[in-house]
Amino acid sequence: MNTTLKPVTPADSLIEVSHICTRFGAATVHDDVSLTIKKDEVFAIAGGNGSGKSVLMREMILLQRPTAGEIQIFGQNIRQLNPVDIAALRRRCGVLFQHGALFSSLNVAENVAVPLREHTNLSKTLIEELALLKIAGTGFPMASVGKFPNELSGGMRRRAALARAMALDPEILFLDEPTSGLDPLSAAGFDELILQLREWFRLTIVIITHDLDSLWRIADRVAVLGNGKVLGLGSMNELSTSSDPLIHEYFHGPRGRAAMEQAWSRK
Amino acid sequence: MNGAENAIAPMAERTARLTMTADGTLSCAGIWTLDHLADLERQIAALPMARAGHVNCDVGAVVAMDTGGAWLLQRTLSQLERSGSTVSLRGLSNDFATRMQTVAQSWTQCQKLQAATDSGWLERVGRFAWSHAANMRKGLAFVGETAAVSTSLLTHANRIRWRVLLYNLQVDGLSALPIIGLLSFLMGVVIAYQGAEQLRTFGANIFIVDLVGIALLREIAPLVTAILVAGRSGSAYAAQIGTMTVTEELDALRSLGISPMSLLVIPRAIALVIALPLLTVFADAVGVFGGMLIALSQLGITFTEFLDRFEYAIVLRQYLIGIGKTPVFAVIIALVGCYQGFQVSGGVDSVGRHTTISVVQAIFLVIVTDAFFSILFSWWEV
């Protein structure tokens, strides 16, 4: 009775990236990157600046085409999709962009209502109510729903953008550095929120981050990108004992160690 | 009966349904997700809400439910409760129960939201007047600041940013030549054409020279050039400086001890003061040439005849009056463009709005100033 609505996915892999190569002119961003994202997991993509994390995400959400290689989402090869399929696919994915990307001419409530207004033919009242519900669900201070993006703090803007990404009840949520630029307390709060949303909505979450605290806190599996390749893939525990020098450097630098110690003490 | 429905529900149903039976059972079935909510909404609106007694809500046949569906159910049930019914919920799976709970929780948050107090008309009028007065004050302050910085630059010419100035001279002056040439050529053609029709009926063909010469040199060429430059360069100033405001580049300049006024405004203003008169001279020449062509083809006046008459009929004064107005236009265009750029606050749409305002204001002020000059010159009888 509780069957999921559209059981398209075979087995439990929701996104399959196989042998992706991406080049911008002479610069190679990805050189044979493959990974599988399973249903209901929090999959993190980590790596230094310029390691191609964001580009990989942009390819997954159909904003950019890889030079070579295939990406399958919900079992569909995204190269073979027609515009109708693409629109349907986009509806099932929510995206939180790095700086929120809220529409600056609309206030918070209107921003969250945009996808609802665009993709459903619900009554105005219902759209407003649903938008407010989504905003409340992200812990955004309700007194500020009438404010415009430029009047919000970074943390509030992030929460409002998350509400917009959640507006259509997506199955996959993509988060591009959701905690960057937030103070440690807000970042921790945002991590909690992500975990909570995942529990509420049984989401699959793909998160790009270099925040080591976040990685320890919320990621089920982590892929570390570097030199255009996947340097390592596994849980944080597995990765932190990896012998690869680059991964070791990444997780055992001064900040990495602090984050790890904190994570251990929490357990 | 419910059991049988459940068994086939996942396969057969691609809709969401809601029915109320006479004995007070509200049975919900199908897919309660965003795609079907509009349909559900209509069904709910048609429900007999005002009934007392007990309502037994059975959601056992609901196949899928997202936040939207959960909210709609929640809302319907509380509506029933408010209208005096008691409600019991049956057949809710764990998953859907969590969703309903989440929604209920979020809604209590929403209810804390107080309706914004609507401002009265008096307040709106007051705010409108106040904001306009404040804008006027800010505009005056900007003009004053520019004047102060310019005068200090007069004595310290080495502080002028020559590179920026020369760059703007190229972009706003040299690059504008083709479009201004084309436009003033067409203006000359149009004036000569219209004049030729009238003058021929009087047999006063040669006066086409006076008409084209005075109209172009004194009014049309300076005005058209200024309007074009306002649309071309004034808007660019507003957009450039506005974008710099949004990306905090202006703040960066200030914190580095570089005055945005001396880096951004003064060089642009000086460049335009130099470029606009030169552009107008070019427009004069090309426009008169357009007039000459029409005089030749329509009235049979040769270039030599035209130029002979031109030397005699158009005194130098007409030309100088036309050119003399343009530095004033240039200052207006540059200052309005830069000022609107500085007025940008917040987001991207603000840049667009102020760019539009800069063009409209600049053209408006240029034409008003031109009219003012006309009155002034007629007083002086020049």
Contacts between the chains, C-beta under 8 A, distances in Angstrom:
chain1	res1	chain2	res2	distance
A	1	B	6	6.0
A	1	B	9	7.6
A	1	B	10	7.2
A	1	B	60	7.9
A	1	B	63	7.2
A	1	B	93	7.0
A	2	B	93	5.7
A	2	B	95	6.2
A	3	B	10	5.3
A	3	B	63	7.2
A	4	B	64	7.3
A	5	B	31	6.5
A	5	B	33	6.7
A	5	B	63	7.2
A	5	B	64	4.4
A	104	B	346	6.8
A	104	B	347	2.8
A	104	B	348	5.1
A	104	B	349	5.6
A	104	B	350	7.8
A	105	B	347	7.0
A	105	B	348	7.7
A	105	B	349	4.0
A	116	B	34	7.7
A	119	B	34	7.4
A	120	B	34	5.3
A	120	B	35	7.5
A	120	B	37	6.5
A	120	B	38	6.4
A	121	B	38	4.7
A	122	B	34	7.9
A	122	B	37	5.5
A	122	B	38	5.3
A	122	B	41	6.4
A	122	B	68	7.8
A	123	B	38	7.7
A	123	B	41	5.8
A	126	B	37	7.0
A	126	B	41	6.1
A	126	B	68	7.9
A	126	B	72	7.3
A	129	B	71	6.5
A	129	B	75	7.3
A	129	B	110	7.7
A	130	B	67	7.0
A	130	B	68	5.6
A	130	B	71	6.2
A	132	B	106	8.0
A	132	B	110	4.5
A	132	B	113	7.2
A	133	B	67	6.5
A	133	B	71	5.8
A	133	B	103	6.1
A	133	B	106	4.7
A	133	B	107	6.4
A	133	B	110	6.6
A	134	B	67	7.2
A	134	B	106	7.8
A	135	B	110	7.9
A	136	B	106	3.9
A	136	B	107	7.2
A	136	B	109	3.7
A	136	B	110	5.0
A	137	B	67	7.8
A	137	B	102	6.7
A	137	B	106	4.7
A	142	B	109	5.6
A	142	B	110	6.1
A	142	B	112	5.7
A	142	B	113	4.4
A	143	B	112	7.9
A	143	B	113	6.7
A	143	B	114	7.7
A	145	B	113	6.7
A	146	B	116	6.2
A	148	B	346	6.9
A	148	B	347	7.2
A	149	B	347	6.4
A	150	B	345	7.7
A	150	B	346	3.6
A	150	B	347	4.8
A	151	B	346	7.6
A	168	B	34	6.2
A	169	B	33	7.2
A	169	B	34	6.6
A	169	B	66	4.0
A	169	B	67	5.5
A	169	B	68	7.0
A	200	B	98	6.5
A	200	B	99	7.2
A	200	B	102	5.0
A	201	B	67	7.6
A	202	B	95	7.7
